[in-house]
């Protein structure tokens, strides 16, 4: 089984960008371009509250870790879990300084509401897979907390989801190694993308650069 070196790790959170749009991921992670919009700023603030720094506390039979760093040598990624709950159970892992055994339950925080896509689910699944590798355990489920509805959505980590995550990270490594940025492919989701002014998705639909410039400035040929 191939294992990546630490210097070759990609950002775990990048799977969200990749699942949304492979070109967006490449612009951010390969070309190092980034623009903020309201969504990204609010999302950063929510995550900052979730984990300013790594901390841990105990509530009854649950040990709560915030800002827990995770990684996977197999997938070549690293990142931070917003919250990981270690719930006391008859079977599970042991924790230093705590009696008994615990089941691992990751929780990801998002500013909005549940999406029609699997973007958030894939990110949480990737976190769970890192935790499984690091802790030598199996994690059956976790949750995504959505700030807009102030509720957790339970996620089951299926074999299909895990295979999808592995495939995506493998493709991301291939893109990164080749320094490859996919071509523009416009869709309605481009309107909400924080990189649309850099990506210029509508340019890919225009018949020519000249026509695009004409439409952008509202001028007709004389």
Secondary structure, DSSP 4 states (H G I P E B T S, - for coil): -----GGGPEETTHHHHHHH-HHHHHHHHTS------HHHHHHHHHHHHH-SS-EEEEETTEEEEEEEEEEETTTTEEEEEEEEEEEEESSSB--TT--SEEEEEEEEEESS---SSSHHHHHHHHHHHHHHHHHT----EEEEEETTTTEEEEEE--HHHHHHHHHHHHHHHHHHHHT--PPP---GGGGG-TTHHHH-GGGGTSS-HHHHHHHHHT----
